[in-house]
Amino acid sequence: MHTNRRNFLKLSAVAATATAFGGLGLGCKAKTATLPDHAAALDPKWSKQTTSVCCYCAVGCGLVVNTSLKDMKAVNVEGDPDHPINEGALCAKGASIWQLGDNDRRPDSVLYRAPYSKGFKKVSLSWALETIAERIKETRDKTWTEKNAKGQVVNRCDGIASLGSAALDNEECWAYQTMLRSLGLVYIEHQARI
């Protein structure tokens, strides 16, 4: 088959047109539309709309969360069309934000693995919080630096570092880093910057 530039362009145009319009469903039978069960729950008399911010990165896309008035559970999460950053659009992570609250695989208790242990065991939340606080205090006391080599007062803790979570919004990050700085930490980083 002899091909020249003109035939190549014609063939390319036909292929592009077929690809663009091939998925329109020509020749398909129409189905009757049925609403999902949760669509009725989006009615304002059954749910309340609240605006929020996506917790996955530092962009801060806006969300609209519909909460059921019956059991106060989120029934729908979508992008906020009135938000100046995302104007209703969400990335793949933001679109799956529903799974944060409605996920049967989400842990429902505190798991602890002792040093050199091969498995996790369930512990109470109060025990875990007390243990964490004790270990932070112990490490802070052991690694506290009051003065540097030049004799300047620095008052810092060199034995603890923090890598913040991108699942926190700006206000939570501010409160978190304020708490860390009050402990004397200087090695503070955030996951969204890495």
N, C-alpha and C positions, 0 to 999 in steps of 0.2 A: 504494500500500500504506500503510494507516494503521498507524503505530507509536506505541506508548505506552511508558511506562517499563517496565511488566511484560514486554511482548514483547521489548523491547531486552535486558533482563536474561536472559530465557530464551535468546534467540539468542546472547548472549555466553557463557552457560554451556555451550551446545552446542558453540560454536566452540572454547572453551578445552578442553573434554573431548576433542574430536576431535584437537586439536593435541597434547595431552598423551599420548594413547594411540595416536595414529596411527602412530608410529614403532616400535611394539612388534613388528612383523613378523607380524601375523596373516595367515594364508593363505600364508606363505612355506614353502618346503620346507627341511627341516633338512639341513645339510651335515655331512659327517664332519670332525671336527676333526683337523688335522694340526699337529704341533709344528714350529716353525721349526728350521732346522739348528743354530742356536746355542743352542737351549734345552737340548740334551743337554750342552753345555759348562758349564752352570750347576750340574751335579751336583758336590757337594763333593769327590768323588774326582778330578775333572778341573779344578777351579778353586778359587781362594782368595778369600774375601771380606775386603775392607778398607773401613773407614769413612774418609770424607774430607769436605771442606767445599767447597761450590760457590764458584767463583771469580768470579762475575759481579757481585755487589753486596755491600754491607756487611751484609746480613742474616745471612749465614753458615748457610744451609740445609745440613743433613746429607745425605750421599750414601753409598750402598753400591756399591762397585766390585768386580765379579767379574773376577779376573785368571786367565787360563788358565795352568795349571802347565806346559803343554807348551812354549809360546813366550813366556810372560810378557807377553802382550798383553791389554788390557782386552776382555772379551767382553760385558759388560753394565754399565750405570750406571743407578741408580734412586734415588729418594728413600729416606732412612733412616727407617723407621717408629718407631724408638726415639729419634730426635733430638727434643729439647724445642722447637726453634724451628719446624720445618716438619712434624713428625710424618709424614713420608713424602711429603708433597705438594711439587711443584716448579712453578715458573712456566714459561712457554714457553722462556725462555733456559736455565733449569736442566735442563729436560727434553731440550734439544738438546745438552747438554754432551758427549755421546758424540762429536760432531763435532770436538772439540778434539784428540782423539788419532787418530781414524779418519776422515781427510779427504784424498782424493787431490788436492785443490786447495791444500793447505797448502804454503807455500814450503819447499823443502828446502835452500836455500843463501842466502848473504847477497847482497843486491843493493845496489849503490851508484850514485847519480846524482851526478856531479860538478857543481859550480856552472855554470849556464848550459847544461848538457848537455840534450839532448832525450830521452835514453834511459838505461836502467839497464844496468849490467854486473855480472856475477858476480865477487865477490872472495872471498878466503879469510877465514875467521873471525878468524884471528890478525891479519891486516892491519886488519880493521875495528875490532877491540878496541884495537889500538895507536893507530890514527888517532883514535878517540873519546877515548882517554885523553890524547893530545897536545893535542887541541883543547880539552878541558875545562881542562887545566893552563894553556894559553895564555890562554884567556878569563878564568879565575880570576885569573891574575897581572895581566892588564890592568885588571880591574874591581874589584880588591881595595880595600876601604875599611878603613883601620886606625882612624881617628878621625873622628867626625862634626863638624859645624860648631861644636858647643859645646866641642870638644876632648875629648869622652868616648871611651874606647876601645870600639869596636864589633866590630872584626875580622869583617867580613862581605864576601860576594861579591854585588855588585849586578847582575852581568851574566848570570847564569844563573837560570832559573826551572824549576820542575818541576811537571808535572801528572801525578800518579800514575795508574796503571791500575787499573780495577775488577776486573781479572783476577787481582789479587793477594789472598791472604788476609791476615788481620790480622797474623800474624807476619811475613810477607814485607813488608807495608807498614811495620811497625815497623823492620825491618832497613834498608829502603830510605830512610826518612826519617832514620834515624840516620846513614847514610852521607852523605846530602845535608847534614845539619847539620854534620857533621865537615868538609865542604868550605867551610862558611861561608854556605850558602844561607839566605836568609830568605823567599824567595818560593816556598813549598811548598804545593801544593794537591792535592786528590785528586778523581778523576773521580766517585766515588760521592756526594760532597757537592754537586756542581754540579747 
